[in-house]
Amino acid sequence: MLISNTQEIPGKKIVEFYGVVSGSTVRAKHIGRDIMAGLKNVVGGELTGYTELLSEARGEAIRRMSYQAKETGANAIVNVRFATSSVAQGAAELFAYGTAVSVE
Amino acid sequence: MELISILVTPVILLGAWITGSILERQHLNSLLLLESGSTDVLAITVEDLPEDWHPESSDLVMGNVVISQDYFKRVAAGIKGVFGGNIGVFEPLLERARREALLRMKAEARARGHNTVINVRLETSRMASAASKGKGTAGVEILAFGTAITVDRG
């Protein structure tokens, strides 16, 4: 599955559109990470636990989006966008969406 | 006992300020070092390629970082916020985070064997804190993403 955030896959030609595909996941940090991040919050700097959490979650959202695109028979997703929203305390929704297409 | 409770907050503030400043300086130094070594990957926000570029393969690449301000600077920003104006203490934080996210994105592009990232976008989102009923900030996430391509830039 070719994924790109540009209008088309660089160097390829779009032959068919299959519509919007999306994938999302809602993740919460486990309490250990939360406490560590809380402590790190006092001195500032990078909160590595959260960085990893969001990056894993975003990967999962992309996998779900790819799966959906594969179901429709597409071989690429173009114009991918991301959205993040805090749905509840300590939980974040990671959402990825794009247009499933066939390229050659 | 009363004296201790009066002293606790200033001590935490001072400790946070000193540690936070040291961490910030270390981070800025490491950014300078890494940026000087990442000139092999070109990142551009442009989507349309020059006609003589013929990309061979492409990949979606991302780099993210969650960063937070130290306690002292959050308090300082709170006080400054009363008077309004430029909240100077938050500017270096976001700048550091963006540079770091871009570096990570470039590193991923390099790891996948690409030399150019096109259509780079930067997104900022706030992570709500679980401890303070969603009002406080647990950190700010900066995400940099783009399409990595392999191209002979000549």
Interface residues (C-beta under 8 A of the other chain):
Chain A: L2 I3 S4 N5 T6 Q7 I9 P10 G11 K29 D34 A37 G38 K40 N41 V42 V43 G44 G45 E46 L47 Y50 T51 L54 S55 R58 I62 V80 F82 T84 S85 S86 A88 Q89 G90 A92
Chain B: I12 G15 A16 T19 G20 L23 E24 H27 E47 L49 H54 P55 E56 S57 S58 D59 L60 M62 N64 V65 V66 I67 S68 Q69 D70 Y71 K73 L93 E100 I118 N119 R121 E123 S125 R126 M127 A128 S129 A130 A131 K133 G134 A138 G139 E141 L143 F145 G146 T147 I149
